[in-house]
Amino acid sequence: MADKKADLAGPGIGNYEDLEKVLPNDYTPLLSPKDTQKAITAVKEYIEDGLCKELNLMRVEVPLIVDVESGVNDLLDRDGSRTPIQFHISNDYNKNPIDAQVVQAATKWKRAALKQFGMKVGQGLYTDMRAVRKDYFLDHDHSAYVDQWDWELVITEKERTLQYLTQVVEKIWKVLKGAETYAQKCFPQLKTDKYPDLPEKLTFLHAEDILDMFPDLPRKQRETQILQEYPAIFIYGVGWTLKDGYPHEMRAADYDDWVTETVSADGRPMHGLNGDILVWNPVTKRRHELTSMGIRVNADTLKKQLEITGQLDFLKMPYHKAIINNEIPLSIGGGIGQSRTYMAILKKAHLGECSVTVWPRILKDMCAERNIHVLE
């Protein structure tokens, strides 16, 4: 059980001895660094156009820094293990100062932005989001620099269902799978017997289902096992405490709705209107998360989740007050990892082949020994 608890929050592997066993020793990139950049541009345009078409989204500008007092920064989990970078702006000789934070994600900002941009039901937005998450362990698919397509869509109360969530997830998967097909059309060398393509369809499973299959395994190991059978899955209900006494993974209490009671397709009681898309990475031979998303909390579920997590003091913040007072729209939204998606589509072994950021010398040396070209 100690392993299960340790596995709840904080992504990544945890130490470089284990990472050294993960990085492939027989790796040959299918694209040169130059062609990789061309492919990233092509895939990025395809996905952004596809998301706009499938979900009726428009692109908007997104903040890199936010006012601490707004409460719109994303805390990522509920145990306080990942905190944002904060700094003081002395502005006007400290007569009109601002305490600011670098965003960790635009999850909450996007929902408020729906009102700011006058979005109606069925309309939404996406952002080319950049963030910093300083508390990540820097491994092959986690970096301190985060790039995401953060998106948000206005919905009605009647659409706050698993059925609607499933429909949206299937549209997103259509775009991601289509991007892979398009990339292989532009760069035929990406089609190879060594690394199988993404499957045509996702398999939908509840976190409770996966726990039933592997009751003694921690979360990441459960995901690894299920991906052997189903190489692309969507896991419902991430954040609610499961029958073993632990949530599948920690989730913050003030964006995704993980408390709402639902019923599975075969009639079993479940909880949660959110989830994650994970795929099997045939290059690293590991689980690979592409996106986390969900129907967002309403006034009732926000209060319930903050009570469960002991964070009712958040209700004093402007963002949380806006939800309680129904001043911002009901919505569904998520964040799709850009470099993570490029890794999967372009058959890459390391995030640093797609994203320029900082890496420790020990990791860069490991990669150089294995023919992995990490950008600097």
N, C-alpha and C positions, 0 to 999 in steps of 0.2 A: 504493500500500500504506500510505502514511502516513495517508491518510484513513481506511482501514479500522481501523488501530490506534487512532486518535483516537476512533473511533465505538464502541469496545467498552464503555466504562464512563461513567457519568454521563449522565442523561437530559437532555432539553431541547434548545433551539435553540442557545443559546450567546451571543447578543448581541442588542441591541434593534433594531439596524438590520435584521437578518433577521426579527425578530419583527414589525416594522412591516409587512413585506410579507405576513405570514401572516394577520394579523387582517383579517376581512372589512370591506369598505367599504360594503356594501349590506345591513347586518344590521338586522333588526327582530325583537326578542324575541317569541316566540309567546305567552309568559306574562309578566304583570307580576311585579315582585318579590314581591308578596304572594301571588299565585297560585302562583308558583314554590315558595314555602315550603310551601304546601298540597300541591302535587304531590310535593315531596320526601318529605313525611310519608307520603303514600299509597304511593309507590314503595318507600320504606324498609320499611314494614310488609309489603308484598307480597313483597319479596325475602327478608326474614328468615323469614317464614312458609314461603316456598317452599323455601329452603335446608334448613330443619328437616325439612320433609316429604320432600324428595327424597333427602337424605343422612343422615337420622336424627340430627340435631344438636340440642343444647340450648344455650341462651345461658349464658355464664359471665362473671364479672367478669375484667378484664384489667389488668395493671399499666401505669402510665405511666412509672414509674421502676423500675430493677432494680439489684441489687448487681453491681458490676464483676466481682467474683471468681466470680460464678455462671457467667459465660460464655454467658448466654442472650440477650444483646442481638444484634440482627441487624446484621451489617456490610455487607449488601447486595451487595457485590462482593468481589473478591479482590485488588484493587490498592491498597487503603487510601485511595482518593480521597474516600470519604465516611465521616466519623467521627462518632460520637455526641457529644452534649453531656454533659459529665461535671462533677460537682461533689462537694464534700466536705461531709459532714454531721458536725459536730464532736461531736454527741451526748455528753452526760454529761461536759462539759468536756474532750472529746477522750480520755476514758478508754475509751469504747466507740464509736469513730467508724465511719462507713460511707462508702465511696466509691461514689457512685451515678451511673447514666447514665440519661438520658431515652431511652426505647426508640425505635428507628428502624422497627421492626416487631416483631410478637409471634411470628415464625416459629418460633423455637426454644422459647420459653416455652410455646407451645400444646402441643407434643409432651410436655413434662414434665407439663403440666396434665392430660393424658389419664390419667396414673397417679394424680395427686392427686385427681381426681374419680371414680376407679374405673371408667373407661370400658372396656367389653368390645369384642370384635371386632364391627364393624358399627355401633358407637356412636361419636358424636363431639360436638364442641363448636364453637360460633362465638362471636366476641367483637365488640363494637362498639369497635374499636381506634382509638386516637388516638396519634399519634406526631409527632416533630419530626425533619426531615431538613435540617439547616442548610446543607448543601453543594450543594443543588439550585440551578440557575439558574432564577430565577422568571420563567416565561413564561405562556402561555395555558393549559397543562394540567399544570404542575408548581408546587407551592407548598412552603414550608417546613413547613406544617402538613399532616399526612397523616391521612386517615380511611379505614379499610378494614373490610370484613367479613373478619376473619381466622378461618379455620376449619381444623379438623383432625379426622381420622377414623381409627379403629383398623382395621388391615387384617392379613391373614395373609401369610406368606412367599409363598404361591402367587399372591396377588393383586398381587405386585410385577411387573406386566406392562404393556406398551403397551395391550393390550386392555382391562384394567381401568381404566387411566388414561383411555382414550377414553370409556368408559362414564360415568365421573364427570364428565368435561368436558361431555358431551352433556346430562347432568342439569342442570348449572349453566347451560348455554346455554338450556335449556328455561325455567328460572326467569327469566333476564334478558330473553328474548324475550317471555315472558308478562307481565313487568312493563311492557314497552313497550305491549303491547296494552291492559293495564289502565289505564295512564296516559292513553292516547288515549280510552278509554271515559269516564274521569272528566273529561278536558279535551279535547274534540273538536278544538279549534284546533291541537292537536299533530299532527294528521293533515293533511299538506300536500304538494302536488306539488313544492314547492320543495326539500324535503329528504326523500329516500327513507327508508323504514323499514329497520330491521335485517333481514337475510335470515332466512328460517325455519331454515336449517341452516348449520352451520359447515363450512368446508372444512379438512381436516386435511392438513398438509404437514410434512415434516421440514426442519430447517434446511439439511441437505445438498441437498434438492430445490430450495430457493429459491436457494442458492448456484449450483447447476448452471444455473438459469435466468438468473441475473444475476451471472456470475462476477467482473465488474470493479467492481461497485458496493459501497460500504460498506453495513453492515447496515440502517440506517434507510432508505436509498434502495431497497434490495432489498424491504423491507417495503412501502414506498410503492408500488412498481411492482406487486407481487403483489396488493395490495389494489385496484388498478384492475380486475383481473379477478375476484377473489374478495373481496367487501367485508366478509367476516367469516371469519377464519382462526384455527386453532390451530396453533402452530409447535412441533413436537416437538424435543427435544434441544438445549436452550439451555445452553451452558456447556462442552460438549466441543469440542476443537479440530477444526475442519473441514479439508477437504483443501487449503484455501488457507493453512493455518497459523494461522488465527485462530478463536476460538469465535464463534458468532453474536452472543453478548453475554456479558460476564463474569457469573459466578454465584459466590456464596460456596461454600466447599467443605464446609460442615457442615450444610446442610439439604437442598436438593434433590439427588437422585441423577442426576448427568449423566454418570457414567462407565460404568454398566452396559451391556453389549453387548446389542443388540436386533436384531430382524429386521423390516424394513418389510413392509407387506401384500403386496408383490410379490417378497419374498424377498431384498432387499438388506441387507447388514450395516449397522447403525446403532449409535448410542450415545445413552443418556439416557432417563430416565423422567420427564421434566418438560416444561414448555412454557408458552406465553403465548397468551391470547386477544387478538387485535387486530381492530379494525373500522375501516372508513373513516368519517371524520367529514365529512359533506357540508357542514357549516357552515364549518369551518376548511379543508376540503379537504386534510386531513392524516391520517396514520396515528394511531390512537388506541388505546392499550393499556388494557384493562379489568382483566385479572387475570394474575398469574403464579402458577403452582402446580406441584406435582409429588409423586411418591412420594418419601418421605424416605430418606436414607441409612441403611443398616444398619451393623453393626460393620465389615464388610469394605470396603464402599465409602467409608465415612467415612475409614478409614486410607488408602485409595488416593487419594482426592481431596485430603486434607491433605498427602500426600507430593508429589503433582503441584504443589500450590501453595506448597510449602515452609513449611507451617504445622503441622508435627507437634507443636510445643510446645502446641497447643491441647488435646492429649490429656490434659493435666494438669488441665483445668478440670472441675468437677463434671458439667456437662451432657454433655460429650464422654465422660467416664468412664462415665456412665450408659448411653450408646449402646453402647460397647465391651463393657460387662458385661451387656448385654441387660436393663437394669433399667427401661427405659421402652418403651412399645409401638412396634411397627412402625406406620407411619402414612402417610397421604397428606394433603396440605393445601395451602392457598393463601391469598392475600389478594386480595380483590376491591375495587378502588378505589371508594369510595362516591360522592364528588363526580365522579369520572371517569364513572361509570355514569349519574349524573343528567345530566351534560352530553350524553351520547349519547342518552338516552331523551327528554330535554326539549328537545333541539335547541339547545343553548347554544354560544356562541362562546368562553366563558372560564370557567375553573374558579371564578373569583371571583364568578360569578353564583349559585353553589351552595354556596360555602364561605366562611366569614368568617375571614380571616387577614391577614397583613401583605403589602403589595405596595409596590414603590418608586414614587415619584411619577411617574417617566417612563412606567411601565406604566399607572398609573391615568389619566394624561393621554391616552395613546394610546387607551385604552378609551372614555373620555368622548367623544372626537372621533368615535368610530364607533358610538355609541348602545349601548355595552356597559355595563350597570349593574353595577359591581363593588361587592360588599357591604363595608361597613367597620364 
